[in-house]
Amino acid sequence: MSWQILEQLSHWHWFILGLLLLVGEALGAAGFLLGSSIAAFITGVLVWVIQGVTGNIIGWELQVFAAALLSVLCSVVYWRFFRAEKQASDRPQLNHRAAQLIGRRLVLAQAVEFQGRIQIGDTFWKVTCDEILQAGDNVEVVGAELTELTLRKID
C-alpha cells in the first residue's frame, strides 16, 4: 500500500467515513459502530477547523491517532452512560419462562412424591416439593431453576 495516498487525507474523508459507519449502524450494528462514527465526524471537524485556522495540513498519522483515541472514548461514553439505561426492562422475566410461573397457583392433576413432572399449559415441567402431594391438592410455584419448579402445598 502506498502511504502517499494517506498524505492526502482531508476532513471530507472523515465525514464520508462517519456517514458510512452511521449507515452500517443503521443496518443493525446494535451500537458497536456508533462511537466510531461520532469519532470520525469529530475528527473531520477538528481537521477542518485546524486547517482553516492555521492553514497547515495535519499529518495523516495524527489524524488516525486522534480518530482511534476518539473512537475508544466515544464508544466507552456511549456504552457506559447511554446504553446502560436502555438495559432496564419493565418485564425482566420476559425470556425466563420458569421464573414467570413463580406465584402461580395450581390444582394438581396427579400426585407428586418429592419429585415429578406436571403439565402447565402446553409444557411439562420437572417439579420438586418438600412433601408428598396428592392429586387435587392446591399448590403454588415458589421457586424456579432453569426448567425445574419448586412447589408448596397451600390450604
C-alpha positions in Angstrom: 0.0 0.0 0.0 1.3 3.4 -0.9 1.4 5.7 2.1 1.3 8.7 -0.2 -2.5 8.2 -0.5 -2.9 8.7 3.2 -1.0 12.0 3.0 -4.0 13.4 1.0 -6.4 12.7 3.9 -8.7 15.6 4.5 -11.8 16.4 6.6 -14.1 15.2 3.7 -12.6 11.7 4.1 -13.5 11.7 7.8 -17.1 12.9 7.1 -17.6 10.2 4.5 -16.2 7.5 6.8 -18.5 8.8 9.6 -21.5 8.5 7.2 -20.5 5.0 6.1 -20.2 3.9 9.7 -23.5 5.5 10.5 -25.2 3.6 7.6 -23.6 0.4 9.0 -25.0 1.2 12.4 -28.5 1.8 10.9 -28.2 -1.7 9.3 -28.1 -3.3 12.7 -24.7 -3.0 14.4 -26.5 -2.5 17.8 -24.4 0.4 18.9 -21.0 -1.0 18.0 -20.3 1.5 15.2 -21.9 4.5 16.8 -18.8 5.5 18.8 -16.5 5.2 15.7 -19.0 7.1 13.6 -19.1 10.0 16.0 -15.3 9.9 16.3 -14.9 10.2 12.6 -17.2 13.2 12.5 -15.3 14.9 15.3 -12.0 14.1 13.7 -13.3 15.7 10.4 -14.4 18.8 12.3 -11.1 19.1 14.1 -9.1 18.7 10.8 -11.3 21.2 9.1 -11.1 23.8 11.9 -7.3 23.4 12.4 -6.6 23.6 8.7 -8.8 26.6 8.4 -7.3 28.5 11.3 -3.6 27.6 10.8 -3.6 26.8 7.1 -1.4 23.8 7.9 -2.3 20.3 6.8 -2.3 17.9 9.7 -0.3 14.7 9.1 -2.3 11.5 8.5 -0.6 9.9 11.5 -2.0 12.4 13.9 -5.4 12.3 12.2 -5.6 8.5 12.5 -4.4 8.6 16.1 -7.0 11.2 17.0 -9.7 9.2 15.3 -8.7 6.0 17.1 -8.5 7.7 20.5 -11.8 9.5 20.0 -13.4 6.2 18.8 -12.5 4.5 22.0 -13.6 7.4 24.1 -16.9 7.9 22.3 -17.6 4.1 22.5 -16.9 4.0 26.2 -19.1 7.0 26.9 -21.9 5.5 24.8 -21.8 2.1 26.5 -21.3 3.5 30.0 -23.9 6.2 30.1 -26.5 5.8 27.3 -26.6 2.1 26.7 -26.8 1.1 30.4 -30.1 3.0 30.8 -31.7 1.0 28.0 -31.0 -2.3 29.6 -33.6 -1.9 32.3 -36.8 -3.6 31.4 -40.4 -3.3 32.6 -40.7 -7.0 32.2 -37.4 -8.5 33.4 -38.7 -12.1 33.4 -39.9 -12.0 29.7 -37.5 -14.7 28.5 -37.4 -16.7 31.7 -40.5 -18.9 31.4 -39.9 -20.8 34.6 -39.4 -17.6 36.6 -42.7 -16.2 35.2 -44.5 -19.1 36.9 -43.4 -18.1 40.4 -46.5 -17.3 42.4 -48.9 -19.2 40.1 -51.4 -21.4 41.9 -52.5 -24.8 40.5 -54.6 -27.8 41.3 -52.5 -31.0 40.8 -53.9 -33.4 38.3 -51.7 -36.2 39.6 -49.7 -37.0 42.8 -46.1 -35.8 43.2 -43.7 -37.6 45.6 -40.9 -35.1 46.2 -40.0 -35.0 42.5 -42.1 -35.5 39.4 -43.4 -33.9 36.2 -46.6 -31.8 35.8 -48.1 -30.1 32.9 -48.8 -26.3 33.0 -50.4 -25.1 29.8 -48.7 -26.9 27.0 -45.4 -27.6 28.7 -44.3 -30.4 31.0 -42.1 -29.2 33.9 -39.9 -31.0 36.4 -41.1 -30.3 39.9 -39.8 -30.8 43.4 -41.5 -30.4 46.7 -40.8 -30.9 50.4 -43.8 -33.3 51.0 -45.9 -35.8 49.1 -48.6 -34.0 47.2 -51.8 -35.7 46.2 -53.9 -35.2 43.1 -56.4 -32.4 43.7 -54.1 -30.5 46.1 -53.8 -26.8 45.7 -50.2 -25.8 45.2 -48.2 -22.7 44.5 -45.0 -22.4 42.5 -42.5 -20.9 44.9 -39.2 -21.3 43.0 -37.8 -21.8 39.6 -34.4 -23.0 38.5 -33.9 -23.3 34.7 -36.5 -25.9 33.9 -37.4 -27.2 37.4 -40.1 -25.7 39.5 -40.5 -25.9 43.3 -44.0 -26.4 44.6 -45.5 -25.8 48.0 -48.9 -27.0 49.2 -51.4 -24.3 50.1 -54.6 -24.5 52.0 
